[in-house]
Amino acid sequence: MKIVYILNGTALYGGVKVVFQHVEALRALGYDAEVVSPEPSPNWYPGSEALHRQVPDMSPAAIGPADIAVATIYHTLPIAEKIEGAVVAHLCQCFEGNYEPLRQEWPAIDALYAKKTVKLAVSPHLAELVSTKYAQRCHWIPQPLDTGLFSPSPSGLADGSRFRVLLAGRWDLDVKGVERAMRGLSVLRTEAPPIELVRLTQFVEEAELQFWPDAEWHVDVAPALVPDVMRSVDLFVSMSDEVEGFGLPTLEAMSCGRAAVVSDIGANRALDPEGKASIRVPARDTDALCAAVRMLRDDPARREALGREGRRIALEFSVERTGKALVEALGLQRLRRHE
């Protein structure tokens, strides 16, 4: 049985990492799964060469035969449909039909989601949204996480002589809320103790360099090095908009035992439903953001308690759990019996 995940690019993004992790989880269970893409194997993902096949184009002839073809974003769904005889699956990592920059494409996106496919989603809130809107079951595939790599530091909290806050994501993507978070947090630079901003991003924009020139920059960092960055801070902040699909850096920070202040959106409510690992604030309310950061800055015991709960939640996100969910959603046991 052959399973192909159709990926348009292999640049360093969380959504690309998820695709490779799905394939690894399926391989661990003995299934013949691979990622196909017109771009080279990503050098930032360990062992990607064994999981990935570069193709000259996205034609059915180049991709070859498959029993299951997984579209990894809406515009790869028509490609998956052309793989003759393949069961077509659609992996939703965010609902693009609510993403404002794609407004002109919303009718086309809606039509693609309405197709009868096996539907997968990276978060329970996305699975519910898609299931309700299109009257088709959408399966939640929990995110796999290496909790051994993303683990707390032996000393617990970061150096207490400083208050370091981590923001992850690109400044130029409004959905990530990085620019508004930085502008909101800037008022804390003159308070005692002053905030030290740590940035983790694929690219640095000149505008953010000028806005916060003394920030600590970690740019295009390999995923294996990200835990060291997360363990070096006191607090993780994310102010993503509702269209955010999952928020992988939030889970990674939680796994490292770091408290989090996050936007009150579906992805974050699903990750921490009882609010025991994070403090949630409205996505565009920078006053509420600053109030939450101040409170945690001045209450290390509360930060430590949130961090412990975050670690507990993160330990539930195993590769085995991901593989089991994929086998059920894709009907792999049933298909294997018919081989």
ABEGO torsion letter per residue (X at the ends): XBBBBBBABABBBAAAAAAAAAAAAAAAAGBBBBBBBABBBBAABBGAAAABBBBABABAAAAEBBABBBBABAAAAAAAAABBGBBBBBBBABBAAABAAAAAAAAAAAAAAABBBBBBBABAAAAAAAAAAAGBBBBBBBBBBBAAABBBBAAEBBBAABBBBBBBEBAABAAAGAAAAAAAAAAAAABOBBBBBBBBBABBBAAAAAABAABBBBBGBBAAAAAAAAAABABBBBABBAABAAGAAAAAAAAAGBBBBBBBBAAAAAABAAGAABBBBBAABAAAAAAAAAAAAABAAAAAAAAAAAAAAAAABBAAAAAAAAAAAAGAAAAAAAX
